[in-house]
Amino acid sequence: MTLMIEGMDCQGCVRSVENAIRKQDPKAEVAIDLATGRADVGTTLARDGVVAAIEGAGFDVTG
């Protein structure tokens, strides 16, 4: 799934998002483009679960 994330401004933010998703699904494949805020996530989790994990880490999912 592809998500657009707002609020990331450094690699630490990227790691926080990756860790939040992998806490819910350790086998998730996560690729984030910091410049665009685009996250491509391969996971067995439902979209709502991924969004909740990202928002729980303090970031906004906009798409």
BALUMTOR-187738 format. One record per residue (C-alpha): z, y, x; residue in one letter. Coordinates in steps of 0.001 Angstrom, whole numbers. Layout:
{{Z,Y,X},'A'}
...
END
This chain:
{{0,0,0},'M'}
{{-590,3557,1109},'T'}
{{2025,6254,611},'L'}
{{2168,9942,1473},'M'}
{{5515,11028,2887},'I'}
{{6799,14590,3299},'E'}
{{9531,15774,5619},'G'}
{{8669,13851,8781},'M'}
{{8323,16092,11821},'D'}
{{9053,13858,14820},'C'}
{{8860,10277,16061},'Q'}
{{12541,9875,15183},'G'}
{{11606,10507,11557},'C'}
{{8867,7895,11791},'V'}
{{11348,5361,13186},'R'}
{{13810,6189,10397},'S'}
{{11173,5448,7764},'V'}
{{10076,2254,9532},'E'}
{{13679,1078,9832},'N'}
{{14422,1864,6176},'A'}
{{11462,-231,5034},'I'}
{{12196,-3074,7453},'R'}
{{15824,-3153,6333},'K'}
{{14497,-4218,2921},'Q'}
{{11711,-6446,4323},'D'}
{{12096,-7396,8007},'P'}
{{8523,-8736,8097},'K'}
{{6936,-5557,6728},'A'}
{{4008,-4120,8648},'E'}
{{4333,-346,8796},'V'}
{{1831,2120,10280},'A'}
{{2618,5821,9959},'I'}
{{439,8785,10907},'D'}
{{2895,11585,11621},'L'}
{{215,14301,11493},'A'}
{{-890,13457,7954},'T'}
{{2284,11852,6587},'G'}
{{310,8770,5607},'R'}
{{2104,5427,5681},'A'}
{{282,2125,5320},'D'}
{{2780,-571,4433},'V'}
{{2153,-4295,4226},'G'}
{{5068,-5903,2419},'T'}
{{6062,-8260,-357},'T'}
{{8267,-5514,-1819},'L'}
{{7245,-3719,-4985},'A'}
{{6097,-127,-4548},'R'}
{{9282,1145,-6215},'D'}
{{11386,-691,-3633},'G'}
{{9489,857,-733},'V'}
{{9700,4333,-2275},'V'}
{{13445,3914,-2844},'A'}
{{13951,2858,787},'A'}
{{12022,5879,2085},'I'}
{{13794,8298,-230},'E'}
{{17113,6728,758},'G'}
{{16287,7660,4351},'A'}
{{15941,11300,3269},'G'}
{{12188,11716,2871},'F'}
{{10012,12511,-143},'D'}
{{7182,10247,-1257},'V'}
{{4449,12359,-2827},'T'}
{{1680,9874,-3347},'G'}
END
